[in-house]
């Protein structure tokens, strides 16, 4: 058993191993590329809205520079999405529909950051910064409410690239 575990580590796979994700049945709203082991379209982990809704999620009542007053964002935890894709690395490049991108340390997934799909109970449209927006837990840690995290708060997300 020890030899098998060492061999898996040498190939960069976890002891759980790679697995195929279910195929999306609706429109794909997020792709995760790069260092991912669980894929469903070639070497990409592609997600539709229903797949994201099945993952561990969180509601956050926050104020942001892009909204008026307190609003409620809801969506899967970034960590849950990355885990589902079998992502391993140190840096995420989060890309928007207009190709704007931001470099996000993998650590940011560990602090209850969400990929918001809903704003005040309504699915986020492209006009309302959807289909996905990276929302930091400003409600849990007011110290995150600064330019550093604002610049990482990408909206209209279409892709996350995972780099070693």
Order of alpha helices (4+ residues) and beta strands (2+ residues): alpha-beta-beta-alpha-beta-beta-alpha-beta-beta-beta-beta-beta-alpha-beta
